[in-house]
């Protein structure tokens, strides 16, 4: 998710996106434990998206 996308969303949309990314991280952790996960860089991308959203929410 880019900064442009985050800037154009409302507070409610950002909180729902935040919940989605947190659920994605949980799913990735389950996939990692089951050895189904091939691309570990998805963790880093999701964590950065969460940080971007939280930063945008704190400035609203």
Rosetta blueprint (number, residue, H / E / L):
1 X L
2 X L
3 X H
4 X H
5 X H
6 X H
7 X H
8 X L
9 X L
10 X L
11 X H
12 X H
13 X H
14 X H
15 X H
16 X H
17 X H
18 X H
19 X H
20 X H
21 X H
22 X H
23 X H
24 X H
25 X H
26 X H
27 X H
28 X H
29 X H
30 X H
31 X H
32 X H
33 X H
34 X L
35 X L
36 X L
37 X L
38 X L
39 X L
40 X L
41 X H
42 X H
43 X H
44 X H
45 X H
46 X H
47 X H
48 X H
49 X H
50 X H
51 X H
52 X H
53 X H
54 X H
55 X H
56 X H
57 X H
58 X H
59 X H
60 X L
